Amino acid sequence: LLEISEATVSRALKSALDLGYIEFQVTPKAFRDSASEQRLKAHLGLRLAVVVESKAGAHADTLGKAVARVIEDTLKSGDVLGVSDGATAAAIAAATRRSPARDLNVVALVGGVGAPEHYTHSSEVCRRFAAGLGGQAWQLPVPAIVDDAGAARLLRDTGTVRGVFSMMDRLAMAVVGVGAISANATVFREGFIAPGKLEEIRAHGAVGTICGRFFGKDGRPVGTEFDDRTLSISLERLARVPLAIAAALSPLKAEAIRAAVSGGLINAVATDVETAEALMALPPSHC
């Protein structure tokens, strides 16, 4: 109808690409394994499963884009999204785009671990999620774990921190990382908990950690000396979130992810095929 030749269109597209006005991307859905998603969803009794191909180097970014699209499609105007720290959450934040929903709030679910300017820090993850979605960021401007319970109480009672914890009561969705009880877990790697405490925590029956909170094989909280010193969402509160997505990549985390599902802490999983296979090799979850 416009009487424009294919050659003209091709030249115009090339010029637009060269000038940076447009770009071509392969949709993340192309890298999702729908068969694995359905199997994992049925095996664990999940509300949602996102499974991407296991490709060295790029699959964290691919998972980030896939989960970001799910978040954008699911959020409704006025919703509150809770986010944790960590590399996988950061990859999702980096891929997040403006949502059709309005009046969105993004709240950090855990205090800071590591350097505040690092891309995996909870404040930075929260900021990038909010900027991408076009919402308001509610950062938690405190360390994840403080020196004593008294300091934790004082910090929680300050106006800013109290406001952030109040926002956690309004969560419609949460995106959290899951850690195994290993030296690679953020709280141990960054020195918030001394490495020598690792075996002690494991001896208490802990198999995983979310937002600095420890849980056992049944997904129930495991009490440790750090509970009253930790500034993050409680596992009991997380379990009440309508859609709680665990975003984690590594077969070594399979036991921890399955335990979190068993305890009802999460009801959705975003991962790669390799980790999904490890999860499906474990006995089914009984929530």
Summary of the structure (lengths in Angstrom):
residues: 287
radius of gyration: 20.2
end to end distance: 58.6
largest distance: 75.0
contacts: 995
relative contact order: 0.15
helix: 43%
strand: 17%
